[in-house]
Amino acid sequence: MAQNENLAKLSETGVAVWLDDLSRDLIHGGDLQKLVDESSVVGVTTNPSIFAAAISGSKSYDDQLHALAVRSVSVEEALRTITAADVRDACDLLKPVFDRTGRDGRVSLEVAPGLAHDEDGTAAEAAHLWWLVDRPNLFIKIPATLASLPAITTTIAKGISVNVTLIFSLERYKAVMEAYIAGLEQRLAEDPEASFEGIESVASFFVSRVDTEIDKRLDAAGADASLKGKAGVANAQLAYQAYEEVFSSDRWKALEAKGASKQRPLWASTGVKNPDYSDTLYLSELTAPDTVNTMPGKTMQAFADHGQVGTPVQSSYAQAEKVMADVAAAGIDFDDVFRVLEEEAVQKFVDAWDELTGSVKEQLEDKK
């Protein structure tokens, strides 16, 4: 089938188009396959909020919930069984993409958000989910909290592919790249003959939430309105500059020579929150080779309809540095912004997980 022209052009620049959504209806109703066939979609990301909406809003889970209820399984086991089944089916659907590219065709499944500050718990759950789904094109999603950074290293060293999520600052992004590289080095240190085949990672750098928080603070400070809606893109552009520096180093080249793959930047939170901004802002302005852009269905449709590929980010580093300097000069404390964003993001997913747990518990009781 013919690919959408706008999304195809975006893909041709080296941006992998991923969908930030998943449900049983999307998989079995044929819509996900249609997106692969017609919209250049080559990957899928999920999170607790996405699963909460999927399971509470569909009858497609009723038979499985009934079977789980009859078996009197725990809520936690039921939740993981259901979400793993969806992710496994999505992995199978995307397997041809994975076989063709080796890098894409991936589906992400997140560790329980309550483990965000538990290093050992995160590493243990990552290994369990990898075993449970049992598909080579799976990504285990781990938050980029300080406590989770060592868990990322441990997980990569075990040969498990990781999507590192909830990255907001350049400082933390650099720590994430370090955790990934350290994991590969640890794998070699434990076994000099160890293979890197199949080990992939992406680093999910959040965009629109940065603008939402900074715009609010700029308004409170009475700053020049022209500064609004600029920091999210500028911050991400500088992240790509950091990516280029780290993955061109001699340290990296030594691993690459042994078959290691670069940890690609993934632009997340790309749905525009402010209606005054272009609804394709975080796609058009973040065009760069070897990146991923995961987008909600609505944002993908907008780009398919009227999106335009922007200037490659490599030409924007000086401008991005000026934007960030001007925003800081307006009184914005970036360290505090990024701290608040991380805390809010973790709590949002904890709340969604609790909502999902409560919903599954209620449905299990109803179906006994």
C-alpha positions as CSV (number, residue, x, y, z in Angstrom):
1,M,0.0,0.0,0.0
2,A,1.1,3.6,-0.6
3,Q,2.8,5.3,2.3
4,N,1.6,8.7,3.4
5,E,3.8,11.2,1.6
6,N,4.5,13.5,4.6
7,L,5.4,10.7,7.0
8,A,7.5,9.0,4.3
9,K,9.5,12.2,3.9
10,L,10.1,12.4,7.6
11,S,11.3,8.8,7.6
12,E,13.6,9.5,4.7
13,T,15.5,12.0,6.9
14,G,16.4,9.2,9.3
15,V,13.6,9.7,11.8
16,A,11.9,6.4,12.8
17,V,8.2,7.0,13.1
18,W,6.8,5.2,16.2
19,L,3.3,5.3,17.6
20,D,2.8,6.2,21.3
21,D,-0.3,4.1,21.8
22,L,-1.4,0.5,22.1
23,S,-4.5,-1.5,22.7
24,R,-5.9,-4.9,21.9
25,D,-8.5,-3.3,19.6
26,L,-5.7,-1.5,17.8
27,I,-3.8,-4.8,17.2
28,H,-6.6,-7.2,16.4
29,G,-8.8,-4.7,14.6
30,G,-6.2,-4.1,11.9
31,D,-5.5,-0.5,12.7
32,L,-1.9,-1.0,13.8
33,Q,-1.1,-3.0,10.7
34,K,-2.6,-0.3,8.6
35,L,-0.4,2.3,10.3
36,V,2.6,0.1,9.4
37,D,1.5,-0.3,5.8
38,E,0.4,3.3,5.2
39,S,2.0,5.7,7.7
40,S,5.6,4.5,8.0
41,V,5.1,3.3,11.6
42,V,8.0,1.1,12.6
43,G,7.7,0.9,16.4
44,V,5.3,1.3,19.4
45,T,5.7,2.8,22.8
46,T,3.4,2.2,25.8
47,N,3.1,3.5,29.4
48,P,0.8,2.9,32.3
49,S,-1.6,5.7,31.2
50,I,-2.0,4.1,27.8
51,F,-2.8,0.7,29.3
52,A,-5.2,2.2,31.8
53,A,-7.2,3.8,28.9
54,A,-7.0,0.6,26.8
55,I,-8.2,-1.9,29.4
56,S,-10.9,0.3,30.9
57,G,-12.3,1.3,27.5
58,S,-12.7,-2.0,25.7
59,K,-14.5,-5.3,26.0
60,S,-11.7,-7.1,24.2
61,Y,-10.1,-8.0,27.6
62,D,-13.3,-9.6,29.0
63,D,-12.5,-13.2,28.1
64,Q,-9.0,-13.1,29.4
65,L,-10.1,-11.3,32.6
66,H,-12.8,-14.0,33.1
67,A,-10.2,-16.8,32.7
68,L,-7.8,-15.0,35.2
69,A,-10.6,-14.5,37.6
70,V,-11.6,-18.2,37.5
71,R,-8.0,-19.1,38.3
72,S,-8.0,-16.6,41.2
73,V,-4.7,-15.0,40.2
74,S,-3.5,-11.9,42.0
75,V,-4.2,-8.5,40.6
76,E,-0.5,-8.0,39.9
77,E,-0.2,-11.2,38.0
78,A,-3.4,-10.5,36.0
79,L,-2.1,-7.0,35.1
80,R,1.2,-8.3,33.9
81,T,-0.4,-11.2,32.0
82,I,-2.7,-8.8,30.1
83,T,-0.2,-6.1,29.3
84,A,2.4,-8.7,28.3
85,A,-0.1,-10.4,25.9
86,D,-0.7,-7.1,24.1
87,V,3.0,-6.2,23.8
88,R,3.8,-9.8,22.7
89,D,1.1,-9.6,19.9
90,A,2.4,-6.2,18.9
91,C,5.9,-7.5,18.7
92,D,4.8,-10.3,16.5
93,L,2.9,-7.9,14.2
94,L,6.1,-5.7,13.9
95,K,8.5,-8.7,13.6
96,P,8.8,-8.2,9.8
97,V,10.0,-4.6,10.4
98,F,12.4,-5.9,13.0
99,D,13.7,-8.6,10.6
100,R,14.2,-6.0,7.9
101,T,15.8,-3.3,9.9
102,G,17.3,-5.0,12.9
103,R,16.7,-1.8,14.9
104,D,13.1,-0.9,14.6
105,G,10.0,-3.0,14.8
106,R,10.3,-2.6,18.6
107,V,7.6,-2.4,21.3
108,S,8.2,-1.0,24.8
109,L,6.9,-2.3,28.1
110,E,7.5,-0.3,31.2
111,V,8.6,-1.6,34.6
112,A,6.1,-0.7,37.4
113,P,6.5,3.0,38.1
114,G,6.5,2.4,41.8
115,L,10.0,1.0,41.3
116,A,11.4,4.3,39.9
117,H,13.6,4.8,42.9
118,D,14.4,1.1,43.5
119,E,17.6,0.0,41.7
120,D,17.4,-3.7,42.5
121,G,13.6,-3.9,42.0
122,T,13.9,-2.2,38.6
123,A,16.6,-4.6,37.4
124,A,14.7,-7.6,38.7
125,E,11.5,-6.6,37.0
126,A,13.2,-5.7,33.8
127,A,14.6,-9.3,33.6
128,H,11.2,-10.7,34.5
129,L,9.4,-8.8,31.8
130,W,12.0,-9.7,29.2
131,W,11.4,-13.4,30.1
132,L,7.6,-13.0,30.2
133,V,7.2,-11.4,26.8
134,D,10.0,-13.4,25.3
135,R,10.4,-11.5,22.0
136,P,13.7,-10.2,20.6
137,N,12.1,-7.0,19.4
138,L,11.0,-5.9,22.9
139,F,12.2,-2.8,24.8
140,I,12.0,-2.8,28.5
141,K,11.2,0.8,29.6
142,I,13.1,2.1,32.6
143,P,12.9,5.6,34.0
144,A,16.0,7.8,34.0
145,T,15.8,8.5,37.8
146,L,19.2,8.6,39.6
147,A,18.3,5.3,41.4
148,S,17.5,3.6,38.1
149,L,20.7,4.5,36.2
150,P,22.7,1.6,37.7
151,A,19.7,-0.7,36.9
152,I,20.0,0.4,33.2
153,T,23.7,-0.6,33.2
154,T,22.9,-4.0,34.8
155,T,20.0,-4.7,32.4
156,I,22.1,-3.8,29.3
157,A,24.9,-6.0,30.6
158,K,22.5,-8.9,30.6
159,G,21.7,-8.4,27.0
160,I,18.3,-6.9,27.5
161,S,17.3,-4.0,25.2
162,V,16.2,-0.9,27.1
163,N,14.1,2.2,26.4
164,V,15.2,4.8,29.0
165,T,12.3,7.1,29.6
166,L,11.5,10.4,31.4
167,I,14.6,12.3,30.4
168,F,14.3,16.0,30.7
169,S,17.7,17.6,31.1
170,L,21.0,17.4,29.2
171,E,22.8,16.5,32.4
172,R,20.6,13.4,33.0
173,Y,20.7,12.5,29.3
174,K,24.5,12.4,29.4
175,A,24.2,10.1,32.5
176,V,21.9,7.8,30.6
177,M,24.3,7.5,27.7
178,E,27.0,6.7,30.2
179,A,24.8,4.0,31.8
180,Y,24.3,2.4,28.4
181,I,27.9,2.4,27.5
182,A,28.9,1.2,30.9
183,G,26.5,-1.7,30.5
184,L,28.1,-2.8,27.2
185,E,31.5,-2.5,28.8
186,Q,30.4,-4.6,31.8
187,R,29.1,-7.2,29.4
188,L,32.5,-7.5,27.8
189,A,34.3,-7.4,31.1
190,E,32.2,-10.4,32.3
191,D,32.7,-12.3,29.0
192,P,35.3,-11.0,26.5
193,E,33.5,-13.2,23.8
194,A,30.1,-11.8,24.6
195,S,28.0,-10.7,21.6
196,F,26.2,-7.3,21.3
197,E,23.9,-8.8,18.6
198,G,20.3,-7.7,19.2
199,I,21.1,-5.3,22.0
200,E,19.5,-1.9,21.3
201,S,18.6,1.1,23.3
202,V,16.8,4.4,22.9
203,A,16.8,7.4,25.2
204,S,13.4,9.0,25.5
205,F,14.0,12.8,25.8
206,F,10.7,14.6,26.6
207,V,9.8,17.8,24.8
208,S,6.3,19.3,25.2
209,R,6.3,19.0,29.0
210,V,9.4,21.2,29.1
211,D,7.6,24.0,27.2
212,T,4.5,23.6,29.4
213,E,6.4,24.1,32.7
214,I,8.7,26.8,31.4
215,D,5.9,28.7,29.7
216,K,4.1,28.8,33.0
217,R,7.1,30.2,34.7
218,L,7.8,32.7,32.0
219,D,4.2,34.0,32.4
220,A,4.7,34.3,36.2
221,A,7.9,36.2,35.7
222,G,6.4,38.6,33.2
223,A,9.0,37.6,30.7
224,D,9.0,38.5,27.0
225,A,6.2,36.3,25.4
226,S,8.5,35.6,22.4
227,L,10.5,33.2,24.7
228,K,7.5,30.9,25.1
229,G,7.4,27.6,23.2
230,K,11.1,27.6,22.4
231,A,12.8,25.8,25.2
232,G,11.4,22.3,24.5
233,V,12.8,22.1,21.0
234,A,16.1,23.9,21.9
235,N,16.7,21.5,24.8
236,A,16.2,18.5,22.5
237,Q,18.4,20.0,19.8
238,L,21.2,20.3,22.3
239,A,20.6,16.8,23.4
240,Y,21.3,15.6,19.9
241,Q,24.5,17.6,19.9
242,A,25.5,15.7,23.0
243,Y,24.6,12.4,21.3
244,E,26.8,13.2,18.4
245,E,29.7,14.0,20.7
246,V,29.4,10.9,22.9
247,F,28.9,8.5,20.0
248,S,31.8,9.8,18.0
249,S,34.3,9.3,20.9
250,D,37.2,6.8,20.9
251,R,35.6,5.0,23.8
252,W,32.5,4.4,21.8
253,K,34.3,3.5,18.6
254,A,36.0,0.6,20.5
255,L,32.6,-0.8,21.3
256,E,31.2,-0.1,17.9
257,A,34.0,-2.1,16.4
258,K,32.8,-5.1,18.4
259,G,29.3,-4.7,17.0
260,A,27.6,-2.4,19.5
261,S,24.7,-0.1,18.3
262,K,24.4,3.5,19.2
263,Q,21.7,4.4,21.7
264,R,19.3,6.5,19.6
265,P,17.7,9.6,20.9
266,L,13.9,9.2,21.0
267,W,11.7,12.4,21.0
268,A,8.8,11.7,23.5
269,S,6.0,13.9,24.7
270,T,5.6,15.2,21.1
271,G,1.9,16.0,21.3
272,V,1.5,19.8,21.5
273,K,-0.1,20.9,24.7
274,N,-0.6,24.6,23.8
275,P,-3.2,25.1,21.0
276,D,-1.4,28.3,20.0
277,Y,1.5,26.3,18.7
278,S,1.7,24.3,15.5
279,D,0.3,20.8,16.1
280,T,3.4,19.4,14.3
281,L,5.9,21.5,16.1
282,Y,7.8,18.7,17.8
283,L,8.1,16.7,14.7
284,S,9.0,19.4,12.1
285,E,11.7,21.0,14.4
286,L,13.3,17.7,15.5
287,T,14.5,16.2,12.2
288,A,17.8,14.4,12.6
289,P,19.3,11.1,11.4
290,D,19.3,8.1,13.6
291,T,16.5,9.4,15.8
292,V,13.0,8.1,16.8
293,N,9.9,10.2,17.2
294,T,7.1,8.5,19.1
295,M,3.8,10.3,18.6
296,P,0.2,10.0,19.7
297,G,-2.2,9.1,16.9
298,K,-3.7,12.6,16.8
299,T,-0.2,14.1,16.2
300,M,0.7,11.5,13.6
301,Q,-2.6,12.3,11.7
302,A,-1.8,16.0,11.8
303,F,1.6,15.5,10.3
304,A,0.2,13.1,7.7
305,D,-2.3,15.8,6.8
306,H,-0.1,19.0,6.7
307,G,3.3,18.3,8.3
308,Q,6.5,19.6,6.8
309,V,10.0,18.4,7.4
310,G,12.0,21.2,9.0
311,T,15.7,22.1,9.0
312,P,18.0,19.4,10.4
313,V,18.8,20.1,14.0
314,Q,22.5,20.1,13.4
315,S,22.2,23.5,12.0
316,S,20.4,24.9,15.1
317,Y,22.9,24.3,17.9
318,A,24.0,28.0,18.2
319,Q,20.4,29.2,18.1
320,A,19.4,26.6,20.6
321,E,22.1,27.7,23.0
322,K,20.9,31.3,22.7
323,V,17.3,30.3,23.4
324,M,18.3,28.4,26.6
325,A,20.5,31.3,27.7
326,D,17.7,33.9,27.1
327,V,15.2,31.8,29.0
328,A,17.7,31.4,31.9
329,A,18.3,35.2,31.9
330,A,14.5,35.7,32.2
331,G,14.8,34.0,35.7
332,I,14.0,30.4,34.9
333,D,15.8,27.9,37.1
334,F,16.4,24.9,34.8
335,D,17.5,22.6,37.6
336,D,14.2,23.2,39.4
337,V,12.2,22.9,36.2
338,F,13.7,19.5,35.4
339,R,13.4,18.3,39.1
340,V,9.7,19.2,39.1
341,L,9.1,17.6,35.7
342,E,10.7,14.3,36.7
343,E,8.8,14.2,40.0
344,E,5.5,15.0,38.3
345,A,6.1,12.4,35.6
346,V,6.9,9.6,37.9
347,Q,3.9,10.4,40.1
348,K,1.6,10.6,37.0
349,F,2.6,7.1,36.0
350,V,2.3,5.8,39.6
351,D,-1.3,7.3,39.7
352,A,-2.1,5.7,36.3
353,W,-0.7,2.4,37.5
354,D,-2.8,2.6,40.6
355,E,-5.8,3.4,38.5
356,L,-5.1,0.5,36.3
357,T,-4.6,-1.9,39.2
358,G,-7.9,-0.8,40.7
359,S,-9.7,-1.2,37.4
360,V,-8.3,-4.7,36.9
361,K,-9.1,-5.7,40.5
362,E,-12.7,-4.6,40.1
363,Q,-13.1,-6.4,36.8
364,L,-11.6,-9.6,38.2
365,E,-14.2,-9.5,41.0
366,D,-17.0,-8.9,38.6
367,K,-16.0,-11.8,36.4
368,K,-15.7,-14.5,39.1
